[in-house]
């Protein structure tokens, strides 16, 4: 009896929650602990000289967040944007620190609980995703979802390069705006001087 109760008490400890979502007709899952929030797909600014799977960057309350198109990352046609499209904000590990990134999803499906015996090993064939990107395959009734190792889906170095490029571009834009404002201010001052001289 005691052993049985102990086993039941330990069961929840081996159960993990995952957020499932669809991309290019495939259902994927990310550990819920890696997901900070889900936002609507709104303004995403493209960044020059970045991989095709970097959709761009979005402004998340003042932070520059790269947005990754998993379909393009996995060698499929780029995702089409619909009213169900959203961005899953996640945290990936980089040199022991969290780096925020966005994952473009065609739609979010559900939050599921999977125990260790409901996760199958990834077969070496038959999936569109490299096996090193996967933690396994979650059993969802008669079908499976691919559980992503989000820390390995893309390199943090590439993410940092995109973030820095976007930050530099924004700084250059801000500098250009400042220069434009200074020129406008100088022009106004010159016009005022001419006006006073004409009046005198």
Secondary structure as UniProt FT lines:
FT   HELIX           2..11
FT   HELIX           12..14
FT   STRAND          15..23
FT   TURN            24..25
FT   STRAND          26..31
FT   HELIX           32..34
FT   STRAND          35..40
FT   TURN            48..49
FT   TURN            52..53
FT   STRAND          54..60
FT   TURN            61..62
FT   STRAND          63..69
FT   HELIX           70..73
FT   TURN            74..75
FT   TURN            83..84
FT   STRAND          86..94
FT   TURN            95..96
FT   STRAND          97..105
FT   STRAND          107..115
FT   HELIX           116..118
FT   STRAND          119..120
FT   HELIX           131..133
FT   STRAND          134..140
FT   TURN            141..142
FT   STRAND          143..148
FT   HELIX           150..153
FT   HELIX           156..199
//
